[in-house]
Amino acid sequence: MKRYIWCEDAGSGYQFWKVLFKNLYPDIIVETKHNNSQLSKNAENINEDGNLYYIMIDTATDNPDVLRELKRLKKNISGKNNVRIIELRSFEFALLSFEYLEEWVFAEHDELKDKRKQQIIAKQTFVKLMISGGKIDELKAFKSVYNYRSNINSEKIAARLLFDITRNTGFETDKSKIGPCFVCSCCEWDGKQDDDICGLDNSKPTLSEKMKQLFEYSVLHKAFEEAGL
């Protein structure tokens, strides 16, 4: 039996999932279907072939397009015993929820951390709100306090916060590219300069150790466990 991970991420998310599963579940084959619509269509064609399919799909509840595709996916896999869904608000939110994100990105007395204090506080508030199943009114209040447009959805907020916190560091992550310090053993970043010091400068964990921590101390642990991984 083969095991597959199917995702809709085609940029930084896909880059990250490949590294994560290679280190934690090396037998699993990671494939991207490029978008939620294609993910759902491919899932519809899965048959009882003796393999097991884990489908990762975004579940940002304030995005009607996402909810529509999620409903469609669940309909398409109904009755298929070899298909499991891994529900994540978004790839960016998975990283944003990592308990030690700030401790990794910033050295102890890093001026950059002080300059980004507002974004860090916003991140902490946002993660708590989303994990607790924040209501529409609570998300609306959050947007007002932190000056986000009223029509921006939570997936885009997560992506913006992750970029704003990691910007100009080895962890800088946007839609197209994952920060190399997330997916390399410490100090193996090709662009590292002598003055590039982060919170991992003393411990210097290996890539495998990083993946284990990212899994254990983020929403990934619960999401994977609920899917049977």
QUIWO-V382800 format. One line per field, one symbol per residue. ss: DSSP state (h for helix, s for strand, l for the rest). phi: phi as a letter, one per 20 degrees, with the letter a starting at -180 (. if undefined). psi: psi as a letter, one per 40 degrees, with the letter a starting at -180 (. if undefined). A space follows every 10 residues. Layout:
# QUIWO-V382800
ss: ???
phi: ???
psi: ???
This chain:
# QUIWO-V382800
ss: llssssslll lhhhhhhhhh hhhhlllsss sslllhhhhh hhhhllllll lsssssssll lllhhhhhhh hhhhhhllll llssssssll hhhhhhllll hhhhhlllll hhhhhlhhhh hhhhhhhhhh hllllhhhhh hhhhhlllll lllhhhhhhh hhhhhhllll lllllllllh hhllllllll llllllllll llllllhhhh hhhhhhllhh hhhhhhlll
phi: .ddcddcdfc dffffffffg ffeecfeeed cddmafffff ffffefcfdn dcdddecfcf fedgffffff ffffffdgne fdccddecga fffgffffgd gffffdfgdf fffffdgfff ffffffffff femgegffff fggffdlegf eeefffffff fffffegmcf egccfebefg ffccfgmdfg efdfeedcfd feelffffff ffffffdbff gfffffene
psi: hihihhiehe bddddddddd ddddgeehhh iiediddddd ddddehigee ihhhhhiifh eehddddddd ddddddeheh eehihhhhdi ddddddehdf dddddhidfh dddddfdddd dddddddddd defhiddddd dddddefiid ehiddddddd dddddehfie ehhaddhihd edfiiheehd ehideghaee dddgiidddd ddddddfaed ddddddee.
